[in-house]
Amino acid sequence: MKAKLQIAFVIILMGVGWGGWEYYDFQANEVPEMEAQRRALESQITQKQGELKRLQDFARNIEVIKQELRELNLQLEAALEHMPRQFNLSALLRKLTMLAQNSGLDLFTFKPAVAEERGDTFYSTLTIDFELKGSFTQILLFLDQVARLKRIINAEDLKMVVVNIGGQNNVSRGPTQLTVNSKVRTYRFSE
């Protein structure tokens, strides 16, 4: 029986030694790893809670944000009236022809040049050469009406030449007629 007791004692001692080793291994290796995982999960929980709070604030303010978006869209539409997405030369020619006729002028030429793409800006430009004939006041009235258009149009390089009617010594009773060669520059919003 003494031999069985000694074997049992050795087995118990080996079990305690093995258990002690497993406990030490668990404490030395797995507990720090589990602590690191716990800290990472706590960090993720904190991050997710912050994101949830931000989304809840967003959800509470959704109507305010929608109203701001509507206002921004209205501002964009207003800006696109000043600087449209396309040049739309036919509409511009109709408008300039109508303004010239309302001012009593004759619009003779309308020659668009090649559009200038500007890589470093948000817009492109197009220069248009045109020729008008009429009196000085009619030309001023026309230029004033062009300046009042919603669309951005700059008149450049105005060259006025007096048209000689009836010879050099002949003084006409009507207003002095001028021929105006000019360039207008219009702009387009480029995305």
N, CA, C and O atoms as a DFTB+ gen file, in Angstrom:
764 C
 N C O
     1  1       0.802      -1.164       0.000
     2  2       0.000       0.000       0.000
     3  2       0.863       1.253       0.000
     4  3       0.511       2.295      -0.553
     5  1       2.001       1.097       0.644
     6  2       2.926       2.205       0.710
     7  2       3.400       2.562      -0.697
     8  3       3.603       3.741      -0.990
     9  1       3.578       1.591      -1.558
    10  2       4.016       1.843      -2.924
    11  2       2.914       2.548      -3.704
    12  3       3.174       3.431      -4.522
    13  1       1.660       2.134      -3.427
    14  2       0.545       2.770      -4.116
    15  2       0.395       4.206      -3.650
    16  3       0.062       5.098      -4.430
    17  1       0.646       4.416      -2.362
    18  2       0.560       5.757      -1.808
    19  2       1.660       6.641      -2.388
    20  3       1.439       7.814      -2.688
    21  1       2.842       6.062      -2.538
    22  2       3.945       6.820      -3.119
    23  2       3.649       7.150      -4.577
    24  3       3.940       8.256      -5.033
    25  1       3.071       6.195      -5.315
    26  2       2.730       6.450      -6.721
    27  2       1.656       7.527      -6.796
    28  3       1.711       8.414      -7.649
    29  1       0.674       7.442      -5.891
    30  2      -0.396       8.448      -5.875
    31  2       0.179       9.812      -5.534
    32  3      -0.199      10.829      -6.116
    33  1       1.127       9.812      -4.553
    34  2       1.756      11.065      -4.158
    35  2       2.553      11.658      -5.316
    36  3       2.505      12.866      -5.544
    37  1       3.282      10.822      -6.049
    38  2       4.063      11.282      -7.199
    39  2       3.108      11.808      -8.285
    40  3       3.360      12.841      -8.905
    41  1       2.012      11.076      -8.495
    42  2       1.046      11.524      -9.515
    43  2       0.432      12.856      -9.107
    44  3       0.258      13.755      -9.930
    45  1       0.105      12.967      -7.813
    46  2      -0.469      14.234      -7.328
    47  2       0.568      15.336      -7.440
    48  3       0.241      16.448      -7.853
    49  1       1.790      15.054      -7.087
    50  2       2.868      16.043      -7.177
    51  2       3.094      16.455      -8.629
    52  3       3.281      17.636      -8.923
    53  1       3.075      15.467      -9.543
    54  2       3.229      15.790     -10.954
    55  2       2.019      16.603     -11.449
    56  3       2.184      17.522     -12.251
    57  1       0.827      16.278     -10.984
    58  2      -0.375      17.030     -11.360
    59  2      -0.310      18.459     -10.866
    60  3      -0.659      19.398     -11.581
    61  1       0.156      18.614      -9.590
    62  2       0.300      19.974      -9.042
    63  2       1.374      20.731      -9.814
    64  3       1.211      21.911     -10.125
    65  1       2.489      20.034     -10.126
    66  2       3.555      20.693     -10.911
    67  2       3.061      21.078     -12.294
    68  3       3.311      22.183     -12.775
    69  1       2.353      20.142     -12.929
    70  2       1.797      20.429     -14.262
    71  2       0.759      21.559     -14.182
    72  3       0.743      22.444     -15.038
    73  1      -0.079      21.535     -13.191
    74  2      -1.080      22.590     -12.990
    75  2      -0.423      23.935     -12.726
    76  3      -0.856      24.967     -13.238
    77  1       0.653      23.905     -11.901
    78  2       1.387      25.147     -11.637
    79  2       1.999      25.713     -12.919
    80  3       1.957      26.917     -13.176
    81  1       2.571      24.800     -13.716
    82  2       3.164      25.245     -14.988
    83  2       2.093      25.835     -15.900
    84  3       2.319      26.883     -16.506
    85  1       0.942      25.194     -16.012
    86  2      -0.147      25.699     -16.855
    87  2      -0.647      27.050     -16.345
    88  3      -0.925      27.957     -17.129
    89  1      -0.757      27.170     -15.020
    90  2      -1.191      28.440     -14.432
    91  2      -0.185      29.545     -14.745
    92  3      -0.569      30.651     -15.127
    93  1       1.109      29.242     -14.582
    94  2       2.162      30.214     -14.883
    95  2       2.133      30.583     -16.363
    96  3       2.224      31.763     -16.701
    97  1       2.008      29.597     -17.250
    98  2       1.947      29.841     -18.690
    99  2       0.726      30.701     -19.041
   100  3       0.803      31.620     -19.856
   101  1      -0.397      30.373     -18.402
   102  2      -1.622      31.152     -18.634
   103  2      -1.421      32.603     -18.202
   104  3      -1.754      33.531     -18.938
   105  1      -0.870      32.787     -16.993
   106  2      -0.639      34.136     -16.469
   107  2       0.409      34.892     -17.285
   108  3       0.272      36.096     -17.504
   109  1       1.427      34.213     -17.726
   110  2       2.532      34.886     -18.416
   111  2       2.213      35.187     -19.878
   112  3       2.647      36.218     -20.393
   113  1       1.472      34.324     -20.556
   114  2       1.267      34.488     -21.992
   115  2      -0.151      34.895     -22.361
   116  3      -0.345      35.856     -23.105
   117  1      -1.119      34.193     -21.864
   118  2      -2.483      34.398     -22.331
   119  2      -3.173      35.575     -21.661
   120  3      -3.948      36.267     -22.321
   121  1      -2.932      35.831     -20.401
   122  2      -3.571      36.950     -19.708
   123  2      -3.172      38.285     -20.351
   124  3      -4.057      39.106     -20.595
   125  1      -1.878      38.550     -20.642
   126  2      -1.547      39.819     -21.312
   127  2      -2.201      39.926     -22.697
   128  3      -2.644      41.002     -23.099
   129  1      -2.256      38.814     -23.413
   130  2      -2.892      38.833     -24.727
   131  2      -4.384      39.144     -24.596
   132  3      -4.939      39.913     -25.381
   133  1      -5.016      38.541     -23.605
   134  2      -6.444      38.793     -23.370
   135  2      -6.673      40.246     -22.931
   136  3      -7.668      40.859     -23.319
   137  1      -5.768      40.791     -22.135
   138  2      -5.863      42.192     -21.714
   139  2      -5.732      43.134     -22.918
   140  3      -6.448      44.129     -23.036
   141  1      -4.801      42.788     -23.797
   142  2      -4.630      43.609     -25.013
   143  2      -5.879      43.543     -25.879
   144  3      -6.306      44.560     -26.426
   145  1      -6.470      42.362     -26.010
   146  2      -7.709      42.232     -26.773
   147  2      -8.835      43.016     -26.120
   148  3      -9.638      43.651     -26.805
   149  1      -8.894      42.970     -24.766
   150  2      -9.934      43.714     -24.044
   151  2      -9.774      45.218     -24.278
   152  3     -10.760      45.915     -24.519
   153  1      -8.535      45.719     -24.208
   154  2      -8.293      47.151     -24.437
   155  2      -8.659      47.536     -25.872
   156  3      -9.241      48.596     -26.105
   157  1      -8.313      46.667     -26.841
   158  2      -8.655      46.951     -28.244
   159  2     -10.167      46.975     -28.434
   160  3     -10.696      47.836     -29.138
   161  1     -10.859      46.031     -27.807
   162  2     -12.319      46.000     -27.919
   163  2     -12.951      47.214     -27.235
   164  3     -13.920      47.777     -27.744
   165  1     -12.403      47.620     -26.078
   166  2     -12.904      48.821     -25.405
   167  2     -12.691      50.053     -26.281
   168  3     -13.551      50.931     -26.346
   169  1     -11.540      50.113     -26.953
   170  2     -11.261      51.225     -27.864
   171  2     -12.256      51.233     -29.022
   172  3     -12.755      52.288     -29.412
   173  1     -12.540      50.051     -29.569
   174  2     -13.520      49.965     -30.653
   175  2     -14.905      50.361     -30.165
   176  3     -15.646      51.039     -30.877
   177  1     -15.256      49.942     -28.955
   178  2     -16.558      50.313     -28.397
   179  2     -16.650      51.820     -28.245
   180  3     -17.671      52.417     -28.587
   181  1     -15.587      52.447     -27.730
   182  2     -15.573      53.905     -27.575
   183  2     -15.703      54.589     -28.927
   184  3     -16.445      55.561     -29.066
   185  1     -14.978      54.079     -29.929
   186  2     -15.051      54.649     -31.277
   187  2     -16.452      54.492     -31.844
   188  3     -17.001      55.434     -32.414
   189  1     -17.033      53.309     -31.691
   190  2     -18.384      53.063     -32.215
   191  2     -19.417      53.909     -31.478
   192  3     -20.391      54.356     -32.083
   193  1     -19.219      54.132     -30.184
   194  2     -20.141      54.987     -29.435
   195  2     -20.056      56.427     -29.935
   196  3     -21.076      57.106     -30.055
   197  1     -18.838      56.892     -30.228
   198  2     -18.674      58.242     -30.784
   199  2     -19.341      58.357     -32.150
   200  3     -19.997      59.355     -32.445
   201  1     -19.169      57.327     -32.985
   202  2     -19.801      57.321     -34.301
   203  2     -21.318      57.280     -34.170
   204  3     -22.028      57.963     -34.908
   205  1     -21.818      56.473     -33.222
   206  2     -23.257      56.407     -32.985
   207  2     -23.791      57.762     -32.538
   208  3     -24.863      58.177     -32.979
   209  1     -23.057      58.460     -31.667
   210  2     -23.487      59.788     -31.209
   211  2     -23.513      60.776     -32.372
   212  3     -24.434      61.584     -32.494
   213  1     -22.487      60.700     -33.227
   214  2     -22.443      61.593     -34.387
   215  2     -23.621      61.317     -35.319
   216  3     -24.246      62.249     -35.825
   217  1     -23.924      60.042     -35.544
   218  2     -25.052      59.696     -36.413
   219  2     -26.390      60.083     -35.785
   220  3     -27.310      60.502     -36.488
   221  1     -26.498      59.944     -34.465
   222  2     -27.723      60.364     -33.795
   223  2     -27.898      61.878     -33.902
   224  3     -29.009      62.357     -34.130
   225  1     -26.804      62.638     -33.737
   226  2     -26.870      64.094     -33.911
   227  2     -27.264      64.439     -35.338
   228  3     -28.077      65.334     -35.569
   229  1     -26.678      63.719     -36.299
   230  2     -27.017      63.940     -37.703
   231  2     -28.498      63.657     -37.941
   232  3     -29.177      64.422     -38.626
   233  1     -29.002      62.547     -37.370
   234  2     -30.410      62.185     -37.552
   235  2     -31.329      63.237     -36.925
   236  3     -32.385      63.547     -37.476
   237  1     -30.925      63.785     -35.772
   238  2     -31.732      64.835     -35.138
   239  2     -31.736      66.111     -35.982
   240  3     -32.727      66.841     -35.998
   241  1     -30.631      66.382     -36.684
   242  2     -30.506      67.620     -37.453
   243  2     -30.764      67.425     -38.942
   244  3     -30.415      68.294     -39.741
   245  1     -31.358      66.318     -39.328
   246  2     -31.530      66.006     -40.752
   247  2     -32.373      67.067     -41.457
   248  3     -32.090      67.413     -42.604
   249  1     -33.382      67.577     -40.803
   250  2     -34.233      68.596     -41.430
   251  2     -33.456      69.889     -41.649
   252  3     -33.616      70.542     -42.680
   253  1     -32.628      70.257     -40.698
   254  2     -31.795      71.459     -40.840
   255  2     -30.814      71.261     -41.992
   256  3     -30.590      72.172     -42.789
   257  1     -30.234      70.069     -42.075
   258  2     -29.280      69.773     -43.137
   259  2     -29.970      69.775     -44.497
   260  3     -29.411      70.268     -45.477
   261  1     -31.188      69.222     -44.562
   262  2     -31.945      69.244     -45.815
   263  2     -32.241      70.675     -46.236
   264  3     -32.142      71.003     -47.419
   265  1     -32.605      71.532     -45.286
   266  2     -32.877      72.932     -45.606
   267  2     -31.603      73.625     -46.109
   268  3     -31.657      74.394     -47.068
   269  1     -30.466      73.357     -45.470
   270  2     -29.205      73.937     -45.925
   271  2     -28.865      73.451     -47.322
   272  3     -28.372      74.224     -48.144
   273  1     -29.120      72.185     -47.599
   274  2     -28.868      71.633     -48.929
   275  2     -29.763      72.293     -49.977
   276  3     -29.306      72.590     -51.081
   277  1     -31.033      72.525     -49.641
   278  2     -31.935      73.218     -50.576
   279  2     -31.432      74.633     -50.859
   280  3     -31.454      75.093     -52.001
   281  1     -30.979      75.317     -49.806
   282  2     -30.454      76.680     -49.988
   283  2     -29.194      76.668     -50.850
   284  3     -29.020      77.538     -51.705
   285  1     -28.318      75.693     -50.633
   286  2     -27.110      75.596     -51.453
   287  2     -27.454      75.300     -52.910
   288  3     -26.811      75.832     -53.815
   289  1     -28.456      74.460     -53.147
   290  2     -28.889      74.181     -54.521
   291  2     -29.445      75.438     -55.179
   292  3     -29.194      75.681     -56.359
   293  1     -30.197      76.240     -54.425
   294  2     -30.707      77.504     -54.981
   295  2     -29.556      78.450     -55.312
   296  3     -29.577      79.130     -56.338
   297  1     -28.558      78.488     -54.439
   298  2     -27.398      79.339     -54.711
   299  2     -26.644      78.849     -55.945
   300  3     -26.169      79.657     -56.743
   301  1     -26.533      77.529     -56.105
   302  2     -25.873      76.979     -57.282
   303  2     -26.649      77.325     -58.551
   304  3     -26.057      77.705     -59.561
   305  1     -27.968      77.193     -58.497
   306  2     -28.781      77.540     -59.662
   307  2     -28.633      79.016     -60.007
   308  3     -28.556      79.376     -61.182
   309  1     -28.593      79.869     -58.989
   310  2     -28.404      81.301     -59.236
   311  2     -27.030      81.560     -59.837
   312  3     -26.889      82.384     -60.740
   313  1     -26.015      80.856     -59.336
   314  2     -24.669      81.028     -59.877
   315  2     -24.591      80.521     -61.312
   316  3     -23.865      81.087     -62.130
   317  1     -25.334      79.457     -61.624
   318  2     -25.314      78.911     -62.984
   319  2     -26.029      79.838     -63.966
   320  3     -25.801      79.739     -65.172
   321  1     -26.882      80.729     -63.482
   322  2     -27.453      81.745     -64.373
   323  2     -26.367      82.720     -64.811
   324  3     -26.384      83.212     -65.939
   325  1     -25.432      82.992     -63.922
   326  2     -24.333      83.907     -64.239
   327  2     -23.242      83.213     -65.055
   328  3     -22.621      83.822     -65.927
   329  1     -23.020      81.934     -64.760
   330  2     -21.983      81.173     -65.446
   331  2     -22.523      79.762     -65.703
   332  3     -22.338      78.864     -64.880
   333  1     -23.192      79.569     -66.850
   334  2     -23.827      78.265     -67.113
   335  2     -22.796      77.168     -67.363
   336  3     -21.598      77.433     -67.466
   337  1     -23.279      75.941     -67.458
   338  2     -22.396      74.795     -67.690
   339  2     -21.982      74.674     -69.151
   340  3     -20.941      74.084     -69.440
   341  1     -22.776      75.223     -70.089
   342  2     -22.420      75.233     -71.508
   343  2     -22.454      76.671     -72.008
   344  3     -23.116      77.530     -71.425
   345  1     -21.732      76.919     -73.093
   346  2     -21.715      78.262     -73.655
   347  2     -23.050      78.614     -74.300
   348  3     -23.473      79.766     -74.208
   349  1     -23.731      77.669     -74.950
   350  2     -25.028      77.869     -75.591
   351  2     -25.005      79.123     -76.473
   352  3     -25.687      80.110     -76.193
   353  1     -24.220      79.061     -77.524
   354  2     -24.002      80.210     -78.402
   355  2     -25.266      80.661     -79.119
   356  3     -25.440      81.857     -79.352
   357  1     -26.148      79.741     -79.473
   358  2     -27.362      80.154     -80.183
   359  2     -28.229      81.048     -79.296
   360  3     -28.760      82.053     -79.769
   361  1     -28.378      80.698     -78.024
   362  2     -29.165      81.538     -77.111
   363  2     -28.467      82.880     -76.880
   364  3     -29.120      83.920     -76.796
   365  1     -27.139      82.848     -76.778
   366  2     -26.393      84.087     -76.585
   367  2     -26.510      84.981     -77.813
   368  3     -26.668      86.193     -77.671
   369  1     -26.437      84.417     -79.007
   370  2     -26.594      85.197     -80.239
   371  2     -27.997      85.796     -80.312
   372  3     -28.149      86.965     -80.665
   373  1     -29.009      85.020     -79.987
   374  2     -30.385      85.547     -79.990
   375  2     -30.518      86.715     -79.024
   376  3     -31.120      87.738     -79.350
   377  1     -29.946      86.553     -77.826
   378  2     -30.056      87.603     -76.816
   379  2     -29.311      88.864     -77.259
   380  3     -29.839      89.968     -77.132
   381  1     -28.087      88.710     -77.780
   382  2     -27.325      89.881     -78.228
   383  2     -27.995      90.543     -79.435
   384  3     -28.001      91.769     -79.543
   385  1     -28.560      89.742     -80.343
   386  2     -29.275      90.299     -81.495
   387  2     -30.498      91.073     -81.038
   388  3     -30.774      92.161     -81.544
   389  1     -31.235      90.514     -80.077
   390  2     -32.406      91.198     -79.552
   391  2     -32.013      92.513     -78.869
   392  3     -32.678      93.532     -79.057
   393  1     -30.938      92.491     -78.078
   394  2     -30.482      93.715     -77.418
   395  2     -30.020      94.749     -78.443
   396  3     -30.276      95.942     -78.280
   397  1     -29.344      94.298     -79.497
   398  2     -28.892      95.219     -80.543
   399  2     -30.106      95.840     -81.251
   400  3     -30.131      97.047     -81.496
   401  1     -31.101      95.023     -81.577
   402  2     -32.298      95.542     -82.244
   403  2     -33.059      96.491     -81.329
   404  3     -33.550      97.520     -81.795
   405  1     -33.172      96.178     -80.043
   406  2     -33.844      97.073     -79.093
   407  2     -33.105      98.393     -78.958
   408  3     -33.716      99.421     -78.667
   409  1     -31.803      98.372     -79.166
   410  2     -31.008      99.596     -79.078
   411  2     -30.961     100.343     -80.403
   412  3     -30.440     101.456     -80.464
   413  1     -31.496      99.751     -81.463
   414  2     -31.487     100.384     -82.771
   415  2     -30.206     100.123     -83.550
   416  3     -29.917     100.843     -84.506
   417  1     -29.449      99.136     -83.177
   418  2     -28.182      98.815     -83.836
   419  2     -28.371      97.674     -84.823
   420  3     -29.342      96.920     -84.763
   421  1     -27.415      97.574     -85.728
   422  2     -27.344      96.426     -86.626
   423  2     -26.155      95.582     -86.195
   424  3     -25.037      96.086     -86.095
   425  1     -26.390      94.312     -85.942
   426  2     -25.333      93.379     -85.582
   427  2     -24.936      92.652     -86.858
   428  3     -25.724      91.896     -87.425
   429  1     -23.683      92.893     -87.311
   430  2     -23.257      92.343     -88.593
   431  2     -22.515      91.024     -88.475
   432  3     -22.812      90.085     -89.214
   433  1     -21.575      90.933     -87.582
   434  2     -20.806      89.691     -87.481
   435  2     -20.856      89.166     -86.059
   436  3     -20.983      89.923     -85.096
   437  1     -20.756      87.877     -85.958
   438  2     -20.748      87.182     -84.672
   439  2     -19.890      85.943     -84.875
   440  3     -20.378      84.910     -85.334
   441  1     -18.597      86.051     -84.527
   442  2     -17.645      84.964     -84.792
   443  2     -17.057      84.450     -83.480
   444  3     -16.205      85.102     -82.877
   445  1     -17.512      83.291     -83.048
   446  2     -16.910      82.727     -81.832
   447  2     -15.530      82.152     -82.138
   448  3     -15.302      81.580     -83.205
   449  1     -14.626      82.312     -81.196
   450  2     -13.288      81.718     -81.299
   451  2     -13.306      80.368     -80.581
   452  3     -14.350      79.915     -80.111
   453  1     -12.167      79.753     -80.507
   454  2     -12.053      78.471     -79.812
   455  2     -12.110      78.727     -78.307
   456  3     -11.498      79.671     -77.807
   457  1     -12.845      77.887     -77.596
   458  2     -12.956      78.024     -76.147
   459  2     -11.603      77.773     -75.499
   460  3     -10.857      76.878     -75.897
   461  1     -11.308      78.578     -74.499
   462  2     -10.056      78.432     -73.762
   463  2     -10.341      77.651     -72.491
   464  3     -11.022      78.142     -71.591
   465  1      -9.820      76.443     -72.420
   466  2      -9.967      75.621     -71.213
   467  2      -8.846      76.006     -70.257
   468  3      -7.673      76.023     -70.632
   469  1      -9.213      76.309     -69.045
   470  2      -8.220      76.671     -68.039
   471  2      -8.142      75.538     -67.031
   472  3      -9.090      75.288     -66.286
   473  1      -7.016      74.860     -67.014
   474  2      -6.863      73.697     -66.156
   475  2      -6.787      74.026     -64.678
   476  3      -7.127      73.189     -63.843
   477  1      -6.345      75.237     -64.337
   478  2      -6.153      75.576     -62.938
   479  2      -7.350      76.299     -62.327
   480  3      -7.305      76.667     -61.153
   481  1      -8.423      76.512     -63.098
   482  2      -9.593      77.217     -62.576
   483  2     -10.844      76.390     -62.801
   484  3     -10.801      75.322     -63.412
   485  1     -11.948      76.894     -62.301
   486  2     -13.222      76.189     -62.390
   487  2     -14.059      76.661     -63.575
   488  3     -15.224      76.281     -63.693
   489  1     -13.481      77.491     -64.464
   490  2     -14.255      78.014     -65.581
   491  2     -13.463      77.962     -66.875
   492  3     -12.237      77.850     -66.879
   493  1     -14.206      78.049     -67.981
   494  2     -13.625      78.157     -69.312
   495  2     -14.133      79.458     -69.921
   496  3     -15.199      79.945     -69.545
   497  1     -13.381      80.017     -70.854
   498  2     -13.805      81.258     -71.491
   499  2     -13.949      81.056     -72.989
   500  3     -13.345      80.160     -73.579
   501  1     -14.762      81.907     -73.585
   502  2     -14.964      81.898     -75.030
   503  2     -15.010      83.350     -75.481
   504  3     -15.783      84.150     -74.954
   505  1     -14.179      83.683     -76.460
   506  2     -14.152      85.026     -77.010
   507  2     -14.953      85.040     -78.304
   508  3     -14.833      84.141     -79.136
   509  1     -15.776      86.078     -78.458
   510  2     -16.626      86.212     -79.640
   511  2     -16.358      87.586     -80.247
   512  3     -16.496      88.604     -79.569
   513  1     -15.977      87.617     -81.520
   514  2     -15.805      88.882     -82.250
   515  2     -17.138      89.269     -82.850
   516  3     -17.856      88.423     -83.383
   517  1     -17.473      90.558     -82.763
   518  2     -18.703      91.005     -83.413
   519  2     -18.532      92.431     -83.914
   520  3     -17.627      93.154     -83.495
   521  1     -19.424      92.819     -84.822
   522  2     -19.400      94.154     -85.418
   523  2     -20.803      94.728     -85.332
   524  3     -21.788      94.065     -85.656
   525  1     -20.873      95.985     -84.884
   526  2     -22.137      96.705     -84.746
   527  2     -22.068      97.992     -85.549
   528  3     -20.991      98.547     -85.766
   529  1     -23.228      98.459     -85.988
   530  2     -23.300      99.775     -86.631
   531  2     -24.483     100.525     -86.044
   532  3     -25.585      99.992     -85.922
   533  1     -24.225     101.779     -85.684
   534  2     -25.270     102.626     -85.135
   535  2     -24.665     103.880     -84.540
   536  3     -23.474     104.146     -84.701
   537  1     -25.506     104.658     -83.842
   538  2     -25.018     105.890     -83.232
   539  2     -24.309     105.592     -81.914
   540  3     -24.402     104.490     -81.373
   541  1     -23.605     106.593     -81.418
   542  2     -22.855     106.433     -80.177
   543  2     -23.788     106.106     -79.014
   544  3     -23.494     105.222     -78.210
   545  1     -24.912     106.817     -78.921
   546  2     -25.856     106.560     -77.829
   547  2     -26.487     105.173     -77.948
   548  3     -26.749     104.519     -76.938
   549  1     -26.727     104.731     -79.167
   550  2     -27.275     103.389     -79.343
   551  2     -26.258     102.337     -78.889
   552  3     -26.621     101.328     -78.284
   553  1     -25.000     102.587     -79.185
   554  2     -23.954     101.652     -78.768
   555  2     -23.835     101.642     -77.244
   556  3     -23.693     100.579     -76.639
   557  1     -23.892     102.822     -76.622
   558  2     -23.847     102.876     -75.155
   559  2     -25.041     102.164     -74.535
   560  3     -24.897     101.457     -73.537
   561  1     -26.214     102.349     -75.121
   562  2     -27.414     101.678     -74.624
   563  2     -27.258     100.160     -74.733
   564  3     -27.604      99.424     -73.809
   565  1     -26.737      99.703     -75.866
   566  2     -26.504      98.270     -76.064
   567  2     -25.531      97.726     -75.023
   568  3     -25.800      96.696     -74.405
   569  1     -24.403      98.408     -74.822
   570  2     -23.410      97.948     -73.859
   571  2     -23.966      97.960     -72.431
   572  3     -23.626      97.096     -71.622
   573  1     -24.818      98.937     -72.127
   574  2     -25.460      98.980     -70.816
   575  2     -26.382      97.771     -70.631
   576  3     -26.408      97.163     -69.561
   577  1     -27.133      97.430     -71.673
   578  2     -28.030      96.281     -71.589
   579  2     -27.242      94.972     -71.473
   580  3     -27.657      94.060     -70.759
   581  1     -26.120      94.880     -72.164
   582  2     -25.266      93.684     -72.052
   583  2     -24.725      93.577     -70.625
   584  3     -24.647      92.481     -70.070
   585  1     -24.355      94.703     -70.038
   586  2     -23.829      94.696     -68.672
   587  2     -24.897      94.280     -67.667
   588  3     -24.560      93.761     -66.602
   589  1     -26.159      94.491     -67.972
   590  2     -27.244      94.141     -67.052
   591  2     -27.710      92.686     -67.175
   592  3     -28.545      92.238     -66.388
   593  1     -27.185      91.952     -68.146
   594  2     -27.562      90.550     -68.289
   595  2     -27.100      89.763     -67.066
   596  3     -26.096      90.099     -66.438
   597  1     -27.852      88.710     -66.741
   598  2     -27.450      87.858     -65.617
   599  2     -26.171      87.096     -65.942
   600  3     -25.330      86.878     -65.071
   601  1     -26.034      86.699     -67.185
   602  2     -24.855      85.954     -67.604
   603  2     -23.639      86.877     -67.636
   604  3     -23.744      88.028     -68.059
   605  1     -22.499      86.381     -67.194
   606  2     -21.286      87.192     -67.161
   607  2     -20.743      87.309     -68.578
   608  3     -20.379      86.316     -69.209
   609  1     -20.697      88.544     -69.060
   610  2     -20.160      88.845     -70.388
   611  2     -19.315      90.105     -70.253
   612  3     -19.791      91.127     -69.758
   613  1     -18.074      90.033     -70.689
   614  2     -17.177      91.187     -70.656
   615  2     -16.952      91.675     -72.078
   616  3     -16.588      90.898     -72.960
   617  1     -17.171      92.968     -72.297
   618  2     -16.855      93.572     -73.593
   619  2     -15.404      94.038     -73.546
   620  3     -14.989      94.718     -72.607
   621  1     -14.633      93.661     -74.574
   622  2     -13.206      93.976     -74.610
   623  2     -12.847      94.532     -75.984
   624  3     -13.555      94.292     -76.962
   625  1     -11.768      95.258     -76.051
   626  2     -11.194      95.748     -77.315
   627  2     -12.221      96.460     -78.191
   628  3     -12.385      96.118     -79.362
   629  1     -12.907      97.444     -77.628
   630  2     -13.867      98.227     -78.424
   631  2     -13.094      99.145     -79.371
   632  3     -12.257      99.937     -78.939
   633  1     -13.385      99.028     -80.657
   634  2     -12.772      99.901     -81.662
   635  2     -13.904     100.579     -82.420
   636  3     -14.662      99.935     -83.145
   637  1     -14.002     101.882     -82.241
   638  2     -15.073     102.643     -82.881
   639  2     -14.507     103.435     -84.047
   640  3     -13.488     104.113     -83.919
   641  1     -15.178     103.341     -85.182
   642  2     -14.773     104.063     -86.385
   643  2     -15.998     104.843     -86.870
   644  3     -17.094     104.297     -86.993
   645  1     -15.785     106.124     -87.141
   646  2     -16.872     106.964     -87.650
   647  2     -17.103     106.602     -89.112
   648  3     -16.167     106.551     -89.910
   649  1     -18.357     106.354     -89.445
   650  2     -18.715     106.044     -90.826
   651  2     -18.983     107.358     -91.528
   652  3     -19.820     108.144     -91.083
   653  1     -18.276     107.605     -92.628
   654  2     -18.417     108.849     -93.385
   655  2     -19.589     108.691     -94.349
   656  3     -19.517     107.914     -95.301
   657  1     -20.646     109.416     -94.103
   658  2     -21.836     109.347     -94.947
   659  2     -21.874     110.590     -95.837
   660  3     -21.964     111.710     -95.334
   661  1     -21.806     110.399     -97.139
   662  2     -21.971     111.507     -98.079
   663  2     -20.734     112.335     -98.319
   664  3     -20.874     113.462     -98.795
   665  1     -19.560     111.883     -98.036
   666  2     -18.336     112.640     -98.319
   667  2     -17.820     113.338     -97.088
   668  3     -18.480     113.383     -96.050
   669  1     -16.602     113.895     -97.223
   670  2     -15.938     114.458     -96.063
   671  2     -16.499     115.825     -95.685
   672  3     -16.573     116.134     -94.496
   673  1     -16.896     116.652     -96.645
   674  2     -17.373     117.997     -96.343
   675  2     -18.864     118.022     -96.048
   676  3     -19.388     119.049     -95.616
   677  1     -19.547     116.930     -96.269
   678  2     -20.984     116.874     -96.065
   679  2     -21.286     116.679     -94.584
   680  3     -20.824     115.717     -93.969
   681  1     -22.055     117.588     -94.021
   682  2     -22.463     117.493     -92.628
   683  2     -23.865     116.916     -92.614
   684  3     -24.796     117.526     -93.139
   685  1     -24.018     115.749     -92.017
   686  2     -25.337     115.122     -91.997
   687  2     -26.151     115.661     -90.842
   688  3     -25.614     116.091     -89.821
   689  1     -27.434     115.627     -91.024
   690  2     -28.319     116.153     -89.980
   691  2     -28.597     115.113     -88.902
   692  3     -28.978     115.481     -87.790
   693  1     -28.421     113.856     -89.187
   694  2     -28.703     112.800     -88.224
   695  2     -27.512     112.565     -87.304
   696  3     -26.478     113.219     -87.432
   697  1     -27.668     111.628     -86.379
   698  2     -26.552     111.321     -85.479
   699  2     -25.410     110.658     -86.250
   700  3     -25.619     109.994     -87.265
   701  1     -24.221     110.858     -85.744
   702  2     -23.041     110.283     -86.366
   703  2     -23.099     108.771     -86.230
   704  3     -23.342     108.230     -85.151
   705  1     -22.872     108.111     -87.349
   706  2     -22.906     106.651     -87.361
   707  2     -21.500     106.107     -87.084
   708  3     -20.505     106.626     -87.588
   709  1     -21.447     105.072     -86.287
   710  2     -20.186     104.437     -85.933
   711  2     -20.237     102.954     -86.302
   712  3     -21.291     102.318     -86.297
   713  1     -19.080     102.447     -86.615
   714  2     -18.917     101.003     -86.749
   715  2     -18.046     100.579     -85.580
   716  3     -16.960     101.117     -85.366
   717  1     -18.539      99.609     -84.829
   718  2     -17.814      99.148     -83.640
   719  2     -17.407      97.700     -83.861
   720  3     -18.246      96.831     -84.095
   721  1     -16.116      97.461     -83.782
   722  2     -15.586      96.100     -83.764
   723  2     -15.170      95.829     -82.326
   724  3     -14.444      96.613     -81.714
   725  1     -15.639      94.719     -81.806
   726  2     -15.360      94.429     -80.407
   727  2     -15.273      92.934     -80.190
   728  3     -15.576      92.127     -81.069
   729  1     -14.852      92.603     -79.005
   730  2     -14.829      91.218     -78.563
   731  2     -15.601      91.160     -77.254
   732  3     -15.496      92.044     -76.404
   733  1     -16.373      90.102     -77.120
   734  2     -16.985      89.838     -75.822
   735  2     -16.455      88.488     -75.344
   736  3     -16.247      87.558     -76.123
   737  1     -16.253      88.425     -74.068
   738  2     -15.772      87.171     -73.462
   739  2     -16.875      86.684     -72.536
   740  3     -17.364      87.417     -71.676
   741  1     -17.251      85.431     -72.735
   742  2     -18.248      84.821     -71.875
   743  2     -17.618      83.630     -71.180
   744  3     -16.589      83.110     -71.610
   745  1     -18.249      83.211     -70.106
   746  2     -17.656      82.199     -69.234
   747  2     -18.597      81.004     -69.085
   748  3     -19.816      81.119     -69.208
   749  1     -17.986      79.863     -68.819
   750  2     -18.729      78.623     -68.608
   751  2     -18.131      77.920     -67.406
   752  3     -16.912      77.849     -67.251
   753  1     -19.000      77.405     -66.563
   754  2     -18.565      76.638     -65.391
   755  2     -18.084      75.271     -65.881
   756  3     -18.838      74.529     -66.510
   757  1     -16.841      74.949     -65.591
   758  2     -16.319      73.630     -65.976
   759  2     -16.004      72.859     -64.708
   760  3     -15.314      73.356     -63.818
   761  1     -16.507      71.661     -64.637
   762  2     -16.383      70.857     -63.426
   763  2     -15.056      70.172     -63.343
   764  3     -14.792      69.453     -62.380
